Amino acid sequence: MQVKMINDRPVKIWADEVEDSAMEQIANLTTLPFLYHHLAIMPDVHTGKGMPIGGVLACVNAVIPNAVGVDIGCGMCAVKTNWHVADISTEVLRKRIMRGIRKRIPLGKNHHKLAQDESLLPQGHDIDKLEIVKRRQVAILKEIGTLGGGNHFIELQKDEEGLLWIMIHSGSRNLGKQVGDYYNQKAAKLNKLWYSQVSPNIGLPFLPVRTPEFTNYWAEMQYCIDFALCNRRVMMTRIEEVLADALPNITFEPMINIAHNYAAWENHFGHDVIVHRKGATLARKGTTGIIPGSQGTASYIVEGLGNPDSFCSCSHGAGRLMSRTAAINNLNLNEEVAHLESLGIVHAIRCQDDMQEASGAYKDIETVIHNEADLVKVKTRLLPVAVIKG
């Protein structure tokens, strides 16, 4: 970890290198008058919208929708099974399991054709007070249990003992984007009205505590976090059903879940503050987390060490090395396919556009894990067996 002073504010960085555009965003964050204590930058850092992904920002009495991001509640879940991967034939893996998953779970922008049961949605929320959520209640019944696109994925993996694991990366689908965009725009209008000293050019409009807009955003954000968890849980249940149909007497351990796009009230250095984790994961002492690699590389189940310098956080993955456009323009399709097939990984790379999620577009996960050895300890190393990308 290195410490830089930027605009007289300490920035603690766990990355070997930070691209110029991300460093510019970090500098913008240090100008916030309500920034608390220091900034923490994780080893998977890369440029985001307003705030870099892989950033942890603590604020005094303010929330920034762009510091949460638009895929609110996006995160990971994983389940360990009792089946050895070596005992699963290629035919069963491809024709019964992978085909079965694709039939049960819509990918990319696809939704269910029929509305799902309302009992699958988050419970205990006052929907009538949630403006955007209420507007989306019919639509999300077809979005629950769908993967989404971009870097979202379903992977079957094996651990050091050869046991089969299921891992999912997904979020709150279009709901989180609707909520994030709406309150970011509302914050921008209010900041202009208040003649806020936060420059409108840096893309970080905020909502102060005790304003109605803060209260409304916070409630809708919480719903999105819960919806994202419900979404992952529904997909995991359906994958387990596919596996149970294909693999006799398979059993499943309890699901591990961790989010990496959210804000939360937490106590750090003796004060209650709002911690924004944008592409960063809670790593409180004893917390079990998931740090996925890129397509074709290892993923890790970790345990948090509770390092106060990171506001008890760690990376959320490998982090992008190239933009999607750069990856499509520069990576070699044949080389990426040959690499996956040499490892025996079942994949769905078919065209140059798929290069945006190739392993070459991401940082080296082993370096990322090495750089945060003071934030987490590795519990399990997982290697990919079969991959479904959104």
SVG drawing of the C-alpha trace seen along z (x, -y; Angstrom):
<svg xmlns="http://www.w3.org/2000/svg" viewBox="-48 -29 52 69">
<polyline fill="none" stroke="black" stroke-width="0.4" points="0.0,0.0 1.3,-3.4 0.1,-6.8 -0.2,-9.9 -1.2,-13.4 -3.5,-14.9 -5.1,-18.3 -3.8,-17.9 -5.9,-14.8 -4.3,-11.3 -5.1,-8.6 -4.1,-5.0 -3.6,-2.9 -3.2,0.9 -2.6,0.9 0.8,1.1 -0.3,-1.3 -3.3,-3.6 -4.3,-4.8 -4.3,-8.6 -8.1,-8.9 -8.7,-7.0 -6.1,-9.2 -7.9,-12.2 -11.1,-10.9 -9.3,-10.2 -8.0,-13.8 -11.6,-15.0 -12.8,-12.9 -10.2,-14.7 -11.9,-18.0 -15.1,-16.9 -15.7,-19.0 -17.4,-16.1 -14.7,-13.6 -13.8,-11.8 -10.3,-10.9 -8.8,-9.5 -9.6,-7.8 -8.9,-4.0 -8.2,-2.7 -8.3,1.1 -5.8,3.1 -8.4,3.6 -9.0,-0.1 -10.0,-1.4 -11.9,-4.4 -15.6,-4.6 -18.3,-7.2 -17.5,-10.1 -15.7,-7.8 -13.2,-5.0 -14.3,-1.4 -12.3,0.1 -12.8,-3.0 -13.9,-3.3 -15.1,-6.7 -16.3,-7.7 -18.4,-10.8 -19.8,-12.9 -23.5,-13.2 -23.8,-12.9 -24.4,-10.2 -23.3,-10.4 -25.3,-8.2 -22.4,-8.1 -20.2,-6.8 -22.5,-3.8 -22.9,-3.3 -25.9,-2.4 -25.9,1.4 -26.8,1.0 -26.3,4.1 -24.3,5.8 -22.3,8.6 -21.2,12.2 -22.6,15.5 -21.0,18.9 -22.1,22.4 -19.9,25.5 -21.2,28.9 -20.1,32.5 -19.5,33.6 -16.0,34.1 -15.6,32.4 -13.6,35.4 -16.8,37.5 -18.8,35.4 -18.6,36.5 -18.2,33.9 -21.5,34.9 -23.4,34.4 -21.6,31.1 -22.3,29.7 -25.7,31.2 -27.5,31.5 -25.9,28.9 -24.8,26.0 -27.8,26.4 -30.1,26.7 -28.8,23.5 -29.2,21.6 -32.8,22.8 -33.6,21.7 -31.8,18.4 -32.2,15.6 -28.9,13.9 -27.9,10.4 -30.9,8.2 -33.3,11.1 -36.1,11.4 -38.5,14.1 -41.5,14.3 -43.8,14.9 -43.9,12.9 -42.3,14.7 -43.9,15.2 -44.1,12.0 -42.8,14.0 -39.4,14.0 -39.1,10.2 -37.7,8.4 -40.1,8.3 -40.5,5.7 -40.3,2.5 -42.9,-0.2 -43.3,-0.2 -45.7,-3.1 -42.9,-5.4 -40.4,-4.2 -41.0,-6.2 -38.8,-4.4 -39.3,-0.9 -43.1,-1.3 -42.9,-2.3 -40.9,0.9 -42.9,3.5 -44.5,5.1 -41.3,5.1 -39.0,6.6 -41.3,9.7 -39.8,10.6 -36.2,9.5 -35.9,11.4 -33.7,14.5 -32.0,13.1 -28.2,12.7 -27.8,9.4 -25.0,8.5 -21.5,7.0 -19.2,8.6 -21.9,10.6 -21.4,14.4 -22.2,17.8 -19.3,20.1 -18.9,23.7 -15.6,24.1 -13.5,26.6 -11.5,26.1 -8.2,27.6 -9.9,30.9 -11.6,31.0 -15.1,30.3 -17.6,28.5 -18.6,24.9 -21.2,22.6 -20.4,18.8 -22.7,16.0 -21.9,12.3 -25.0,10.2 -26.9,7.2 -30.2,5.3 -30.7,5.4 -32.4,2.3 -33.9,1.3 -30.6,0.2 -29.8,-1.8 -33.2,-3.6 -32.8,-4.4 -29.1,-5.5 -29.7,-7.7 -32.8,-9.3 -31.2,-10.4 -27.9,-11.4 -29.9,-13.8 -31.9,-15.0 -28.8,-15.6 -27.2,-17.6 -30.2,-19.9 -30.3,-20.4 -26.5,-21.1 -26.9,-23.8 -29.8,-25.3 -27.7,-25.4 -24.7,-26.9 -22.7,-23.9 -18.9,-24.2 -18.7,-20.7 -17.9,-21.3 -20.6,-20.0 -17.8,-19.1 -16.6,-16.1 -19.8,-14.1 -20.2,-13.7 -23.5,-15.5 -24.5,-14.6 -27.6,-14.4 -27.2,-15.6 -28.5,-13.7 -31.9,-15.0 -33.1,-16.0 -36.2,-14.2 -34.1,-13.3 -31.5,-11.5 -34.2,-9.6 -35.9,-8.6 -32.6,-7.6 -31.5,-5.6 -34.7,-3.6 -34.7,-2.9 -31.0,-1.9 -31.8,0.6 -34.5,2.1 -32.1,2.5 -29.5,4.1 -32.1,6.6 -33.4,7.1 -29.9,7.9 -29.5,10.5 -33.0,12.0 -32.0,12.1 -28.8,14.0 -30.7,16.3 -33.3,17.2 -30.6,18.0 -28.6,20.1 -31.7,22.1 -32.5,22.8 -28.9,23.8 -29.0,26.1 -32.2,27.7 -30.4,28.3 -27.4,29.9 -29.7,32.0 -31.4,33.4 -28.0,34.2 -25.9,35.4 -27.5,37.9 -27.3,37.2 -25.6,33.9 -25.7,31.6 -25.2,27.9 -23.6,25.9 -25.2,22.5 -24.8,19.7 -22.0,17.1 -23.2,13.6 -21.4,10.3 -22.3,7.0 -19.8,4.6 -21.9,1.5 -23.6,-0.2 -23.4,-2.7 -23.7,-2.0 -23.6,-3.7 -20.5,-2.4 -18.3,-3.5 -14.6,-4.2 -12.0,-6.0 -14.6,-6.8 -17.2,-8.4 -20.4,-7.3 -19.9,-7.9 -21.4,-6.8 -19.0,-4.4 -19.4,-4.1 -18.0,-0.9 -18.0,-1.1 -16.5,2.1 -15.2,2.9 -16.1,5.5 -16.6,5.5 -13.6,7.2 -14.5,6.7 -12.6,9.2 -14.0,12.7 -16.3,11.7 -16.3,14.2 -15.9,12.6 -15.6,13.5 -13.0,12.1 -13.5,13.4 -10.9,13.5 -11.5,13.0 -12.7,15.6 -10.2,18.4 -8.4,17.4 -8.7,18.3 -11.3,16.9 -10.9,16.7 -13.0,17.2 -11.4,14.9 -11.8,13.9 -11.6,10.2 -8.8,9.1 -10.6,5.8 -7.9,3.4 -8.9,-0.1 -6.8,-1.7 -9.1,-0.3 -12.3,-1.0 -12.5,2.8 -12.7,3.3 -10.9,5.3 -11.1,5.6 -14.2,6.9 -12.4,8.8 -9.4,8.5 -10.4,5.1 -10.3,4.0 -6.9,3.5 -8.6,2.3 -11.8,0.6 -14.3,2.8 -13.6,1.0 -9.9,1.4 -10.3,5.1 -12.4,5.7 -9.9,3.8 -6.7,5.2 -7.2,8.8 -6.7,11.8 -9.9,14.0 -8.0,17.1 -5.4,16.8 -8.1,16.2 -10.1,19.2 -7.0,21.4 -6.1,20.4 -9.5,21.4 -9.6,24.6 -6.0,25.6 -7.3,25.4 -10.4,27.5 -12.8,24.8 -16.3,24.9 -16.9,21.4 -19.1,19.4 -16.6,17.1 -17.7,16.9 -16.8,13.5 -14.5,10.5 -17.1,8.6 -16.7,11.3 -13.1,10.0 -14.5,7.3 -14.8,9.9 -11.7,12.0 -9.1,12.6 -6.7,10.3 -9.0,7.4 -8.4,7.7 -5.6,7.3 -3.8,10.3 -5.9,11.7 -2.8,13.2 -1.2,9.8 -4.4,8.3 -4.6,10.9 -0.9,10.5 -1.4,6.7 -4.2,7.0 -2.6,9.6 -3.0,7.1 -6.8,6.8 -7.8,10.5 -6.5,14.0 -7.3,16.7 -9.5,19.5 -10.1,21.3 -8.7,21.0 -11.2,21.9 -10.5,22.7 -13.0,22.4 -14.7,25.5 -17.4,23.9 -18.4,20.3 -21.6,18.5 -21.2,14.8 -24.0,12.3"/>
</svg>
